[in-house]
Amino acid sequence: MKYFLVKTLMLFLALPFWISVKVPQAKVLPVIPAYQDSLFTGSKSIGKIHNRTIDEASGLAFSRKHPGILYTHNDSGGDPMVYMIDTLGKDVGEIKLLGVKNRDWEDIAIGPGPEKGRSYIYVGEIGDNNAKYDQIKLFRFPEPSVLEKELEVKPEILILNYPDGPKDAETLMVDPITEDIFILSKRDSVNILYRAPQTAFTQGEYVLERVMDLPFTMSVAGDISADGSQILIKNYFMVFYWERKVGESVPDALKRDPKILPYKPEPQGEAIAFDPMGKAYYTLSETRFNIHPVLYRYDKK
């Protein structure tokens, strides 16, 4: 009986791993989900989200201009708003995007743009649960110079097409070094990385380049550190981490086996972001099971 219970427990522990990750060199990474690299600490609850409007947070990004400010948004059917919060979860204000709707916003990123030395906010309307939309959209606008309770912007719009048919995606990343834009699919058995250059915005519409397959599934968020040296991708069970070498492209870095970082399971965690110094990452969940979203921080040791 005791042996049976041990086997059952081991199966239960391993199940999230087998659901969420398919590693070609399985001998490299342990199959026990408790395995985590010790680069970062465990989770620290640093505050509940005060703005109750933020109930389906599906993206998170740190400001490059305003210390201690994060941007987030709701997903499908929400208002076309980017919400500003501080690192304790307190409400700072909101940015209304004029002339667009929120069909299914699934991630947000900060990165370079057309004006050198200025940071831009990218919002990804990339969700498509049933893979039925022929096109997805990115919205881009400069970070606000001054924070106000209510702001309005008219974003640039980039229409994107997949080269291999509609996809559901929830991960958007912008490389601060090459300025490339990356989108990672979600529901494929192995998630697919796609790329668009910054110049795509000048064209208005662009066919994404299929770059590579990644050996896991159900990706829901990602981020590249402000200096470009670290990459995070998460699914519902795990946080994957890569250190990027000098002169290396993002795809080349992602070819290596990831490290597994600490992650406290959330009701529906679909947001992750590095702080501007790359010394911590933050996660945020949607409201589920009457559990109000909590902002978690993981510090680099």
Backbone as CSV, one residue per row, in Angstrom:
resi,resn,N_x,N_y,N_z,CA_x,CA_y,CA_z,C_x,C_y,C_z
1,MET,0.833,-1.203,0.000,0.000,0.000,0.000,0.869,1.254,0.000
2,LYS,1.923,1.221,0.822,2.816,2.376,0.915,3.506,2.612,-0.426
3,TYR,3.931,1.516,-1.082,4.583,1.629,-2.381,3.625,2.224,-3.411
4,PHE,2.380,1.815,-3.367,1.366,2.338,-4.284,1.166,3.839,-4.082
5,LEU,1.130,4.264,-2.812,0.948,5.686,-2.529,2.121,6.506,-3.040
6,VAL,3.337,5.963,-2.891,4.531,6.664,-3.372,4.479,6.815,-4.887
7,LYS,4.108,5.721,-5.583,4.017,5.778,-7.035,2.951,6.778,-7.480
8,THR,1.828,6.791,-6.778,0.751,7.724,-7.114,1.195,9.162,-6.929
9,LEU,1.913,9.417,-5.822,2.414,10.763,-5.556,3.399,11.202,-6.624
10,MET,4.290,10.310,-7.012,5.274,10.646,-8.040,4.592,10.950,-9.369
11,LEU,3.569,10.185,-9.700,2.833,10.435,-10.935,2.148,11.793,-10.898
12,PHE,1.560,12.110,-9.743,0.883,13.401,-9.583,1.870,14.556,-9.742
13,LEU,3.057,14.401,-9.137,4.063,15.457,-9.219,4.584,15.632,-10.643
14,ALA,4.703,14.531,-11.359,5.273,14.594,-12.704,4.271,15.033,-13.755
15,LEU,2.971,14.927,-13.462,1.949,15.209,-14.462,2.042,16.602,-15.059
16,PRO,2.182,17.684,-14.259,2.283,19.019,-14.875,3.454,19.127,-15.833
17,PHE,4.549,18.452,-15.479,5.720,18.509,-16.360,5.401,17.901,-17.718
18,TRP,4.820,16.692,-17.705,4.551,16.008,-18.971,3.495,16.733,-19.789
19,ILE,2.573,17.418,-19.124,1.570,18.187,-19.848,2.202,19.403,-20.498
20,SER,3.091,20.064,-19.786,3.543,21.386,-20.206,4.845,21.403,-20.980
21,VAL,5.607,20.340,-20.955,6.920,20.396,-21.597,7.247,19.101,-22.292
22,LYS,7.853,19.225,-23.470,8.290,18.077,-24.239,9.744,18.344,-24.583
23,VAL,10.645,17.748,-23.846,12.065,18.050,-23.974,12.736,16.967,-24.808
24,PRO,13.365,17.312,-25.938,13.988,16.298,-26.772,15.072,15.510,-26.042
25,GLN,15.923,16.206,-25.267,16.943,15.516,-24.482,16.443,15.414,-23.046
26,ALA,15.509,14.498,-22.826,14.862,14.412,-21.520,15.848,14.116,-20.413
27,LYS,16.966,13.475,-20.743,17.937,13.148,-19.700,18.618,14.398,-19.152
28,VAL,18.532,15.513,-19.884,19.189,16.741,-19.439,18.430,17.401,-18.304
29,LEU,17.098,17.378,-18.385,16.277,18.013,-17.362,15.537,16.943,-16.566
30,PRO,15.511,17.051,-15.245,14.756,16.090,-14.444,13.280,16.143,-14.792
31,VAL,12.578,15.027,-14.606,11.157,14.975,-14.915,10.313,15.300,-13.697
32,ILE,10.909,15.710,-12.596,10.173,16.100,-11.408,9.985,17.606,-11.427
33,PRO,8.764,18.116,-11.432,8.546,19.547,-11.568,9.097,20.356,-10.414
34,ALA,9.443,19.691,-9.296,10.016,20.413,-8.167,11.428,20.902,-8.479
35,TYR,12.038,20.332,-9.557,13.364,20.771,-9.949,13.318,22.227,-10.377
36,GLN,14.166,23.059,-9.758,14.242,24.457,-10.134,15.680,24.924,-9.997
37,ASP,16.090,25.763,-10.892,17.409,26.350,-10.788,17.414,27.357,-9.639
38,SER,18.557,27.513,-9.019,18.640,28.351,-7.813,19.095,29.778,-8.111
39,LEU,18.976,30.226,-9.352,19.387,31.591,-9.683,18.511,32.644,-9.021
40,PHE,17.224,32.326,-8.844,16.266,33.268,-8.278,15.619,32.672,-7.030
41,THR,15.140,33.540,-6.159,14.456,33.107,-4.946,13.047,32.628,-5.274
42,GLY,12.388,32.101,-4.267,10.984,31.765,-4.405,10.124,33.017,-4.424
43,SER,8.828,32.818,-4.548,7.911,33.947,-4.721,7.764,34.784,-3.459
44,LYS,7.575,36.078,-3.657,7.247,37.007,-2.581,5.974,37.750,-2.973
45,SER,4.943,37.595,-2.184,3.694,38.311,-2.439,3.890,39.766,-2.036
46,ILE,3.769,40.667,-3.015,4.077,42.065,-2.696,2.858,42.973,-2.774
47,GLY,1.702,42.425,-3.060,0.509,43.254,-3.011,-0.585,42.777,-3.935
48,LYS,-1.827,42.959,-3.486,-2.964,42.665,-4.343,-3.199,43.834,-5.298
49,ILE,-3.795,43.527,-6.434,-4.104,44.562,-7.418,-5.300,45.379,-6.928
50,HIS,-5.082,46.664,-6.700,-6.120,47.529,-6.127,-7.226,47.852,-7.116
51,ASN,-6.864,48.007,-8.386,-7.851,48.362,-9.401,-8.658,47.114,-9.767
52,ARG,-9.905,47.045,-9.316,-10.740,45.866,-9.530,-11.132,45.691,-10.992
53,THR,-10.903,46.712,-11.806,-11.164,46.567,-13.238,-10.196,45.573,-13.863
54,ILE,-9.027,45.450,-13.285,-8.017,44.513,-13.794,-8.357,43.122,-13.255
55,ASP,-9.207,42.413,-13.975,-9.649,41.102,-13.510,-9.258,39.966,-14.460
56,GLU,-8.715,40.325,-15.632,-8.245,39.296,-16.567,-6.875,39.699,-17.101
57,ALA,-5.979,40.030,-16.173,-4.644,40.491,-16.560,-3.939,39.431,-17.397
58,SER,-3.551,39.827,-18.599,-2.964,38.852,-19.512,-1.632,39.316,-20.071
59,GLY,-1.046,40.316,-19.466,0.258,40.801,-19.890,0.826,41.722,-18.838
60,LEU,2.160,41.856,-18.828,2.818,42.680,-17.823,4.133,43.177,-18.404
61,ALA,4.430,44.456,-18.200,5.685,45.027,-18.684,6.090,46.184,-17.786
62,PHE,7.392,46.278,-17.535,7.926,47.355,-16.701,8.243,48.581,-17.537
63,SER,7.882,49.744,-17.023,8.238,50.993,-17.676,9.747,51.155,-17.716
64,ARG,10.224,51.722,-18.814,11.642,52.078,-18.927,11.864,53.547,-18.571
65,LYS,10.770,54.284,-18.416,10.866,55.731,-18.197,10.481,56.134,-16.782
66,HIS,9.534,55.413,-16.194,9.012,55.784,-14.890,9.332,54.669,-13.886
67,PRO,10.264,54.908,-12.988,10.679,53.872,-12.042,9.514,53.318,-11.230
68,GLY,9.470,51.991,-11.116,8.469,51.341,-10.280,7.081,51.260,-10.879
69,ILE,6.940,51.522,-12.166,5.628,51.477,-12.817,5.569,50.285,-13.772
70,LEU,4.445,49.566,-13.711,4.202,48.464,-14.622,2.947,48.741,-15.439
71,TYR,2.916,48.173,-16.641,1.758,48.244,-17.515,1.110,46.866,-17.619
72,THR,-0.212,46.843,-17.621,-0.931,45.590,-17.796,-2.234,45.868,-18.537
73,HIS,-2.983,44.824,-18.845,-4.240,44.974,-19.585,-5.082,43.726,-19.381
74,ASN,-6.355,43.829,-19.662,-7.240,42.662,-19.671,-7.238,42.020,-21.051
75,ASP,-7.716,40.770,-21.093,-7.754,40.110,-22.397,-9.125,40.238,-23.041
76,SER,-9.572,39.234,-23.769,-10.664,39.338,-24.736,-11.905,40.043,-24.196
77,GLY,-12.370,41.011,-24.973,-13.600,41.711,-24.639,-13.454,42.840,-23.657
78,GLY,-12.259,43.049,-23.131,-12.053,44.148,-22.196,-12.022,45.484,-22.914
79,ASP,-11.984,46.539,-22.134,-11.852,47.864,-22.726,-10.467,48.003,-23.358
80,PRO,-10.331,48.865,-24.369,-9.010,49.065,-24.990,-8.121,49.940,-24.114
81,MET,-7.792,49.428,-22.949,-7.049,50.177,-21.938,-5.767,49.460,-21.542
82,VAL,-4.720,50.227,-21.362,-3.513,49.759,-20.686,-3.524,50.390,-19.301
83,TYR,-3.444,49.552,-18.285,-3.513,50.032,-16.903,-2.110,50.169,-16.323
84,MET,-1.927,51.197,-15.513,-0.645,51.444,-14.859,-0.772,51.153,-13.369
85,ILE,0.137,50.343,-12.855,0.173,50.028,-11.432,1.600,50.208,-10.930
86,ASP,1.745,50.294,-9.608,3.103,50.341,-9.064,3.506,48.950,-8.581
87,THR,4.688,48.830,-8.021,5.214,47.520,-7.645,4.575,46.952,-6.382
88,LEU,3.636,47.673,-5.801,2.849,47.141,-4.688,1.426,46.811,-5.130
89,GLY,1.157,46.962,-6.426,-0.170,46.650,-6.955,-1.152,47.799,-6.901
90,LYS,-0.708,48.976,-6.473,-1.614,50.120,-6.359,-1.865,50.758,-7.725
91,ASP,-3.060,51.280,-7.882,-3.483,51.887,-9.138,-2.768,53.211,-9.363
92,VAL,-2.279,53.412,-10.577,-1.621,54.665,-10.939,-2.413,55.428,-11.995
93,GLY,-3.044,54.705,-12.911,-3.816,55.365,-13.958,-4.062,54.424,-15.114
94,GLU,-4.584,54.980,-16.211,-4.901,54.151,-17.367,-4.649,54.926,-18.652
95,ILE,-4.340,54.179,-19.706,-4.107,54.752,-21.031,-5.139,54.146,-21.975
96,LYS,-5.986,54.990,-22.543,-6.987,54.510,-23.483,-6.423,54.552,-24.897
97,LEU,-6.522,53.436,-25.612,-6.069,53.372,-26.987,-7.238,53.739,-27.901
98,LEU,-7.091,54.834,-28.618,-8.166,55.346,-29.460,-8.205,54.631,-30.814
99,GLY,-9.410,54.386,-31.293,-9.580,53.836,-32.629,-9.362,52.345,-32.749
100,VAL,-9.240,51.636,-31.616,-9.044,50.185,-31.659,-9.959,49.516,-30.647
101,LYS,-10.126,48.212,-30.806,-10.892,47.410,-29.863,-9.996,46.360,-29.235
102,ASN,-10.485,45.762,-28.194,-9.773,44.661,-27.544,-10.473,43.357,-27.924
103,ARG,-10.127,42.843,-29.113,-10.704,41.557,-29.501,-10.170,40.458,-28.593
104,ASP,-8.837,40.399,-28.465,-8.217,39.462,-27.529,-6.768,39.861,-27.313
105,TRP,-6.566,40.872,-26.470,-5.209,41.296,-26.125,-4.606,40.264,-25.184
106,GLU,-3.425,39.758,-25.518,-2.866,38.679,-24.721,-1.477,38.943,-24.140
107,ASP,-0.798,39.978,-24.611,0.499,40.275,-23.993,0.895,41.707,-24.318
108,ILE,1.845,42.206,-23.539,2.336,43.570,-23.685,3.850,43.541,-23.514
109,ALA,4.538,44.407,-24.232,5.998,44.441,-24.163,6.483,45.875,-24.265
110,ILE,7.694,46.086,-23.777,8.361,47.386,-23.888,9.606,47.187,-24.743
111,GLY,9.854,48.111,-25.643,11.046,47.978,-26.462,11.312,49.226,-27.273
112,PRO,12.331,49.176,-28.118,12.650,50.326,-28.966,11.616,50.495,-30.063
113,GLY,11.677,51.642,-30.722,10.750,51.938,-31.809,11.393,52.876,-32.797
114,PRO,10.581,53.613,-33.531,11.132,54.448,-34.604,12.003,55.602,-34.124
115,GLU,11.709,56.147,-32.948,12.503,57.268,-32.436,13.583,56.747,-31.493
116,LYS,14.820,56.917,-31.870,15.931,56.406,-31.089,15.956,57.044,-29.695
117,GLY,16.266,56.223,-28.721,16.369,56.702,-27.354,15.046,56.802,-26.633
118,ARG,13.956,56.416,-27.314,12.643,56.468,-26.685,12.064,55.055,-26.595
119,SER,11.421,54.737,-25.490,10.828,53.419,-25.318,9.371,53.428,-25.773
120,TYR,8.939,52.281,-26.295,7.590,52.140,-26.852,6.865,50.973,-26.188
121,ILE,5.566,51.121,-26.083,4.708,50.062,-25.558,4.081,49.330,-26.739
122,TYR,4.160,48.008,-26.698,3.573,47.144,-27.725,2.478,46.301,-27.077
123,VAL,1.293,46.327,-27.665,0.180,45.509,-27.176,-0.172,44.500,-28.262
124,GLY,-0.239,43.237,-27.871,-0.486,42.182,-28.834,-1.914,41.668,-28.823
125,GLU,-2.655,41.977,-29.887,-3.978,41.374,-30.073,-3.737,40.051,-30.823
126,ILE,-3.270,39.069,-30.097,-2.759,37.838,-30.706,-3.501,36.590,-30.239
127,GLY,-4.466,36.740,-29.351,-5.237,35.596,-28.884,-6.227,35.117,-29.939
128,ASP,-6.396,33.815,-30.022,-7.320,33.233,-31.001,-7.580,31.784,-30.592
129,ASN,-8.400,31.600,-29.563,-8.604,30.271,-28.980,-9.000,29.209,-30.002
130,ASN,-9.795,29.604,-30.978,-10.296,28.643,-31.955,-9.572,28.719,-33.299
131,ALA,-8.476,29.471,-33.346,-7.665,29.595,-34.564,-8.538,29.891,-35.786
132,LYS,-9.328,30.956,-35.687,-10.268,31.273,-36.766,-10.009,32.618,-37.434
133,TYR,-9.078,33.416,-36.878,-8.832,34.739,-37.444,-7.627,34.696,-38.389
134,ASP,-7.801,35.201,-39.584,-6.716,35.179,-40.562,-5.617,36.172,-40.216
135,GLN,-5.966,37.195,-39.441,-4.989,38.233,-39.127,-4.995,38.560,-37.637
136,ILE,-3.838,38.953,-37.148,-3.712,39.459,-35.781,-3.151,40.874,-35.868
137,LYS,-3.097,41.575,-34.724,-2.658,42.968,-34.751,-1.711,43.269,-33.588
138,LEU,-0.801,44.191,-33.855,0.018,44.790,-32.809,-0.272,46.281,-32.778
139,PHE,-0.343,46.833,-31.573,-0.511,48.267,-31.386,0.745,48.817,-30.718
140,ARG,1.261,49.912,-31.241,2.494,50.495,-30.708,2.317,51.981,-30.457
141,PHE,2.828,52.444,-29.311,2.811,53.877,-29.015,3.930,54.188,-28.026
142,PRO,4.442,55.420,-28.032,5.529,55.783,-27.121,5.066,55.761,-25.663
143,GLU,5.976,55.430,-24.786,5.655,55.562,-23.358,5.296,57.012,-23.058
144,PRO,4.298,57.225,-22.205,3.943,58.614,-21.871,5.078,59.324,-21.142
145,SER,5.273,60.579,-21.485,6.330,61.366,-20.827,5.970,61.688,-19.389
146,VAL,4.683,61.935,-19.155,4.181,62.288,-17.832,3.033,61.345,-17.491
147,LEU,3.024,60.846,-16.268,1.944,59.965,-15.844,0.758,60.778,-15.357
148,GLU,-0.402,60.449,-15.860,-1.640,61.070,-15.417,-2.662,59.978,-15.154
149,LYS,-3.696,60.320,-14.415,-4.708,59.331,-14.062,-5.405,58.788,-15.297
150,GLU,-5.648,59.654,-16.274,-6.299,59.232,-17.511,-5.540,59.819,-18.698
151,LEU,-5.091,58.923,-19.574,-4.365,59.322,-20.769,-5.031,58.706,-21.998
152,GLU,-4.840,59.323,-23.146,-5.336,58.781,-24.398,-4.223,58.817,-25.437
153,VAL,-4.126,57.771,-26.248,-3.140,57.727,-27.330,-3.799,57.107,-28.556
154,LYS,-3.306,57.475,-29.711,-3.721,56.831,-30.950,-2.538,55.996,-31.419
155,PRO,-2.631,54.668,-31.272,-1.472,53.832,-31.566,-1.281,53.574,-33.051
156,GLU,-0.041,53.257,-33.419,0.215,52.675,-34.732,-0.338,51.246,-34.728
157,ILE,-0.774,50.795,-35.891,-1.347,49.454,-35.992,-0.583,48.653,-37.038
158,LEU,-0.162,47.465,-36.661,0.484,46.542,-37.588,-0.384,45.298,-37.705
159,ILE,-0.787,44.976,-38.918,-1.556,43.769,-39.179,-0.589,42.651,-39.551
160,LEU,-0.740,41.513,-38.908,0.181,40.393,-39.120,-0.570,39.164,-39.608
161,ASN,0.094,38.420,-40.469,-0.425,37.150,-40.959,0.581,36.049,-40.652
162,TYR,0.096,34.891,-40.260,0.972,33.739,-40.086,1.219,33.077,-41.446
163,PRO,2.407,32.551,-41.663,2.679,31.894,-42.944,2.045,30.510,-43.046
164,ASP,1.556,29.977,-41.927,1.052,28.605,-41.895,-0.340,28.508,-41.265
165,GLY,-1.134,29.556,-41.408,-2.497,29.510,-40.929,-2.678,30.095,-39.551
166,PRO,-3.930,30.380,-39.150,-4.211,31.021,-37.862,-3.667,30.240,-36.674
167,LYS,-3.246,30.987,-35.645,-2.696,30.409,-34.418,-3.247,31.166,-33.213
168,ASP,-3.307,30.467,-32.104,-3.544,31.134,-30.826,-2.193,31.447,-30.218
169,ALA,-2.011,32.653,-29.704,-0.736,33.042,-29.096,-0.997,33.955,-27.910
170,GLU,-0.106,33.890,-26.927,-0.232,34.748,-25.748,1.110,35.320,-25.312
171,THR,2.129,35.152,-26.148,3.474,35.602,-25.785,4.004,36.567,-26.833
172,LEU,4.335,37.766,-26.388,4.894,38.814,-27.243,6.172,39.334,-26.602
173,MET,7.254,39.390,-27.374,8.529,39.896,-26.866,9.172,40.806,-27.913
174,VAL,9.864,41.837,-27.452,10.591,42.743,-28.341,12.051,42.740,-27.909
175,ASP,12.926,42.431,-28.847,14.359,42.350,-28.554,14.943,43.762,-28.504
176,PRO,15.498,44.182,-27.370,16.055,45.538,-27.289,17.335,45.709,-28.095
177,ILE,17.949,44.612,-28.513,19.209,44.684,-29.259,18.955,44.763,-30.765
178,THR,18.258,43.791,-31.321,17.990,43.776,-32.769,16.714,44.529,-33.112
179,GLU,15.873,44.790,-32.115,14.566,45.440,-32.254,13.522,44.538,-32.917
180,ASP,13.858,43.265,-33.130,12.902,42.318,-33.696,11.737,42.076,-32.740
181,ILE,10.586,41.761,-33.322,9.384,41.445,-32.557,9.133,39.951,-32.667
182,PHE,8.901,39.292,-31.537,8.695,37.851,-31.519,7.319,37.521,-30.941
183,ILE,6.648,36.574,-31.582,5.375,36.039,-31.102,5.518,34.529,-31.007
184,LEU,5.060,33.965,-29.903,5.172,32.528,-29.676,3.779,31.922,-29.585
185,SER,3.524,30.893,-30.376,2.209,30.256,-30.367,1.978,29.532,-29.040
186,LYS,0.726,29.164,-28.783,0.369,28.572,-27.493,-0.055,27.112,-27.576
187,ARG,-0.984,26.789,-28.471,-1.674,25.506,-28.384,-1.057,24.373,-29.202
188,ASP,-0.026,24.668,-29.980,0.638,23.599,-30.708,1.335,22.662,-29.722
189,SER,1.518,21.399,-30.121,2.195,20.443,-29.230,3.619,20.890,-28.930
190,VAL,4.257,21.527,-29.904,5.501,22.263,-29.648,5.243,23.688,-30.119
191,ASN,5.451,24.652,-29.248,5.114,26.033,-29.587,6.082,26.589,-30.633
192,ILE,5.550,27.464,-31.492,6.292,27.954,-32.653,6.624,29.431,-32.463
193,LEU,7.889,29.771,-32.698,8.346,31.151,-32.583,8.315,31.819,-33.959
194,TYR,7.701,33.013,-34.005,7.603,33.798,-35.228,8.279,35.151,-35.003
195,ARG,8.700,35.764,-36.106,9.436,37.033,-35.995,8.944,38.037,-37.041
196,ALA,8.976,39.314,-36.641,8.742,40.424,-37.563,9.769,41.508,-37.252
197,PRO,10.300,42.188,-38.253,11.235,43.289,-37.999,10.490,44.569,-37.654
198,GLN,11.193,45.528,-37.110,10.588,46.823,-36.816,10.036,47.487,-38.079
199,THR,10.702,47.259,-39.202,10.277,47.902,-40.447,8.892,47.445,-40.887
200,ALA,8.378,46.372,-40.300,7.035,45.902,-40.661,5.996,46.970,-40.386
201,PHE,6.219,47.806,-39.371,5.243,48.853,-39.045,5.123,49.881,-40.176
202,THR,6.191,50.105,-40.895,6.120,51.062,-42.002,5.325,50.490,-43.166
203,GLN,5.241,49.160,-43.236,4.475,48.511,-44.303,2.991,48.415,-43.963
204,GLY,2.689,48.369,-42.658,1.295,48.290,-42.232,0.763,46.882,-42.138
205,GLU,1.280,45.983,-42.993,0.866,44.579,-42.964,2.078,43.722,-43.302
206,TYR,2.175,42.560,-42.639,3.399,41.765,-42.780,3.098,40.292,-42.542
207,VAL,3.785,39.426,-43.295,3.692,37.984,-43.072,4.829,37.577,-42.140
208,LEU,4.467,37.048,-40.981,5.467,36.656,-39.996,6.410,35.587,-40.537
209,GLU,7.643,35.634,-40.092,8.621,34.604,-40.425,8.573,33.506,-39.355
210,ARG,8.390,32.280,-39.787,8.449,31.154,-38.850,9.914,30.862,-38.564
211,VAL,10.303,30.927,-37.285,11.710,30.851,-36.923,12.114,29.474,-36.421
212,MET,11.369,28.937,-35.460,11.768,27.678,-34.846,10.650,27.113,-33.991
213,ASP,10.746,25.820,-33.696,9.861,25.180,-32.728,10.557,25.155,-31.378
214,LEU,9.787,25.337,-30.324,10.337,25.236,-28.971,9.731,24.009,-28.278
215,PRO,10.515,23.304,-27.476,10.109,21.984,-26.969,9.189,22.022,-25.753
216,PHE,8.154,22.865,-25.796,7.145,22.861,-24.744,5.860,23.432,-25.328
217,THR,4.801,23.386,-24.560,3.502,23.821,-25.051,2.808,24.730,-24.037
218,MET,1.696,25.332,-24.457,0.853,26.189,-23.621,1.586,27.414,-23.076
219,SER,2.439,28.020,-23.895,3.122,29.251,-23.484,2.109,30.378,-23.341
220,VAL,2.204,31.131,-22.244,1.230,32.188,-21.979,1.854,33.564,-21.760
221,ALA,3.176,33.652,-21.680,3.810,34.956,-21.448,5.313,34.835,-21.651
222,GLY,5.949,35.971,-21.901,7.404,35.981,-22.037,7.939,37.390,-21.930
223,ASP,9.252,37.487,-21.745,9.882,38.801,-21.674,11.374,38.650,-21.940
224,ILE,11.962,39.716,-22.467,13.407,39.827,-22.639,13.866,40.987,-21.772
225,SER,14.929,40.795,-21.011,15.400,41.840,-20.105,15.795,43.089,-20.890
226,ALA,15.835,44.223,-20.201,16.077,45.514,-20.856,17.423,45.561,-21.567
227,ASP,18.415,44.812,-21.069,19.716,44.793,-21.729,19.829,43.661,-22.752
228,GLY,18.787,42.857,-22.877,18.762,41.789,-23.865,19.478,40.523,-23.473
229,SER,19.982,40.443,-22.247,20.840,39.310,-21.862,20.085,38.142,-21.247
230,GLN,18.789,38.308,-20.946,18.017,37.249,-20.308,16.654,37.124,-20.988
231,ILE,16.175,35.907,-21.062,14.890,35.631,-21.699,14.044,34.768,-20.773
232,LEU,12.772,35.128,-20.640,11.811,34.348,-19.864,10.638,33.950,-20.751
233,ILE,10.194,32.705,-20.613,8.923,32.262,-21.187,8.241,31.406,-20.134
234,LYS,6.960,31.588,-19.942,6.243,30.773,-18.968,5.020,30.124,-19.603
235,ASN,4.669,28.950,-19.051,3.357,28.389,-19.320,2.619,28.332,-17.982
236,TYR,1.556,27.560,-17.900,0.768,27.572,-16.669,1.484,26.899,-15.496
237,PHE,2.522,26.119,-15.785,3.163,25.338,-14.732,4.597,25.748,-14.434
238,MET,5.283,26.330,-15.415,6.725,26.529,-15.295,7.167,27.870,-15.864
239,VAL,8.336,28.308,-15.385,9.022,29.461,-15.959,10.341,28.967,-16.538
240,PHE,10.535,29.196,-17.832,11.759,28.782,-18.528,12.672,29.997,-18.681
241,TYR,13.982,29.762,-18.566,14.932,30.872,-18.507,16.177,30.554,-19.333
242,TRP,16.608,31.553,-20.096,17.827,31.436,-20.888,18.699,32.665,-20.642
243,GLU,20.006,32.432,-20.547,20.970,33.528,-20.549,21.512,33.644,-21.968
244,ARG,21.520,34.853,-22.481,21.914,35.099,-23.868,23.339,35.633,-23.922
245,LYS,24.152,35.008,-24.738,25.545,35.401,-24.842,25.694,36.650,-25.710
246,VAL,26.786,37.365,-25.522,27.060,38.571,-26.304,27.143,38.197,-27.783
247,GLY,26.439,38.944,-28.613,26.466,38.706,-30.043,25.540,37.600,-30.516
248,GLU,24.812,37.005,-29.590,23.934,35.885,-29.919,22.523,36.388,-30.209
249,SER,21.848,35.766,-31.174,20.469,36.120,-31.472,19.539,35.457,-30.461
250,VAL,18.298,35.939,-30.399,17.313,35.315,-29.520,17.075,33.853,-29.906
251,PRO,16.845,33.538,-31.205,16.656,32.126,-31.560,17.845,31.241,-31.198
252,ASP,19.061,31.758,-31.376,20.230,30.949,-31.018,20.258,30.654,-29.520
253,ALA,19.909,31.641,-28.712,19.859,31.417,-27.265,18.805,30.377,-26.911
254,LEU,17.655,30.437,-27.590,16.551,29.528,-27.286,16.805,28.098,-27.745
255,LYS,17.850,27.886,-28.537,18.193,26.522,-28.954,18.763,25.701,-27.801
256,ARG,19.281,26.387,-26.786,19.821,25.666,-25.631,18.689,25.222,-24.711
257,ASP,18.940,24.178,-23.923,17.949,23.752,-22.937,17.745,24.858,-21.908
258,PRO,16.502,25.164,-21.566,16.252,26.225,-20.583,16.538,25.769,-19.166
259,LYS,16.760,26.743,-18.316,16.758,26.491,-16.876,15.329,26.675,-16.384
260,ILE,14.983,25.994,-15.334,13.644,26.081,-14.772,13.711,26.942,-13.516
261,LEU,12.963,28.030,-13.507,13.014,28.968,-12.387,11.843,28.740,-11.433
262,PRO,11.965,29.251,-10.212,10.868,29.109,-9.244,9.586,29.749,-9.759
263,TYR,8.475,29.107,-9.443,7.174,29.657,-9.832,6.106,29.144,-8.884
264,LYS,5.383,30.075,-8.296,4.254,29.721,-7.439,3.013,29.621,-8.312
265,PRO,2.412,28.438,-8.428,1.240,28.295,-9.295,0.157,29.301,-8.939
266,GLU,-0.400,29.920,-9.975,-1.438,30.929,-9.824,-2.751,30.403,-10.413
267,PRO,-3.884,31.002,-10.037,-5.172,30.519,-10.569,-5.201,30.459,-12.091
268,GLN,-4.698,31.512,-12.745,-4.533,31.511,-14.195,-3.463,32.531,-14.537
269,GLY,-2.224,32.158,-14.269,-1.103,33.072,-14.445,-0.704,33.222,-15.900
270,GLU,-0.948,34.407,-16.471,-0.663,34.645,-17.878,0.181,35.899,-18.097
271,ALA,0.960,36.300,-17.086,1.751,37.520,-17.238,3.070,37.375,-16.493
272,ILE,4.152,37.840,-17.140,5.470,37.813,-16.518,6.298,38.964,-17.075
273,ALA,7.179,39.535,-16.247,8.009,40.646,-16.703,9.263,40.748,-15.852
274,PHE,10.389,41.050,-16.498,11.611,41.422,-15.795,11.485,42.839,-15.271
275,ASP,12.131,43.120,-14.130,12.282,44.515,-13.744,13.345,45.137,-14.647
276,PRO,13.450,46.461,-14.705,14.360,47.101,-15.667,15.826,46.724,-15.505
277,MET,16.237,46.305,-14.328,17.630,45.930,-14.097,17.879,44.445,-14.349
278,GLY,16.824,43.685,-14.600,16.986,42.249,-14.804,17.327,41.505,-13.534
279,LYS,17.058,42.126,-12.375,17.403,41.533,-11.085,16.221,40.817,-10.435
280,ALA,15.065,40.862,-11.067,13.874,40.194,-10.532,12.878,40.012,-11.663
281,TYR,11.970,39.055,-11.495,10.831,38.963,-12.405,9.555,38.914,-11.588
282,TYR,8.492,39.417,-12.203,7.191,39.549,-11.555,6.167,38.723,-12.333
283,THR,5.196,38.161,-11.619,4.103,37.447,-12.278,2.766,37.956,-11.753
284,LEU,1.740,37.775,-12.588,0.398,38.240,-12.253,-0.614,37.309,-12.901
285,SER,-1.710,37.045,-12.198,-2.734,36.129,-12.677,-4.026,36.863,-12.985
286,GLU,-4.870,36.204,-13.763,-6.248,36.646,-13.892,-7.010,36.288,-12.617
287,THR,-8.166,36.909,-12.420,-9.042,36.533,-11.314,-9.727,35.213,-11.655
288,ARG,-9.559,34.211,-10.820,-10.207,32.923,-11.013,-10.577,32.341,-9.650
289,PHE,-11.687,31.627,-9.599,-12.140,30.947,-8.382,-12.272,31.924,-7.218
290,ASN,-12.683,33.173,-7.549,-12.852,34.235,-6.547,-11.548,34.593,-5.836
291,ILE,-10.422,34.270,-6.472,-9.115,34.647,-5.924,-8.654,35.908,-6.631
292,HIS,-8.493,36.989,-5.873,-8.113,38.267,-6.469,-6.631,38.251,-6.834
293,PRO,-6.252,38.848,-7.971,-4.861,38.802,-8.430,-3.872,39.376,-7.425
294,VAL,-2.754,38.689,-7.308,-1.654,39.105,-6.435,-0.406,39.255,-7.287
295,LEU,0.340,40.321,-7.065,1.599,40.540,-7.756,2.702,39.814,-6.979
296,TYR,3.440,38.932,-7.690,4.528,38.178,-7.065,5.852,38.628,-7.640
297,ARG,6.883,38.636,-6.778,8.242,38.995,-7.212,9.194,37.860,-6.876
298,TYR,10.138,37.610,-7.809,11.175,36.605,-7.633,12.521,37.302,-7.832
299,ASP,13.362,37.314,-6.801,14.602,38.080,-6.846,15.786,37.226,-7.268
300,LYS,16.679,37.822,-8.049,17.917,37.145,-8.431,18.864,37.099,-7.234
301,LYS,19.477,35.968,-7.036,20.363,35.819,-5.866,21.720,36.451,-6.117
